[in-house]
Amino acid sequence: MIQETSRLVFEEVKYNLGDKQKVVYNALKCLKTANNQMIGRKLGWQINSVTPRVKELREKKLVGVAFQGPDLNTGRKTIYWKTTI
């Protein structure tokens, strides 16, 4: 359950998000936790379009680290993200 204060903060911040930032945020919200590759696959985007948007969302404190672990396809260590609000 989202605290009322968190919801109000998000309502204020979301108006300052670009279109692509909103799309990435909503995709991650839907996926719950995902790495950049997974977000890209969901959106049909290349990873080089996803990574900068995730960074921007992290700087706005809307996305944070969920955990680090192996990528399900490559086995390489990766960061899985989650929304914070």
Secondary structure, 3 states (H helix, E strand, C coil): CCCHHHHHHHHHHHCCCCHHHHHHHHHHHHHCCECHHHHHHHHCCCHHHHHHHHHHHHHCCCEEEEEEEECCCCCCEEEEEEECC
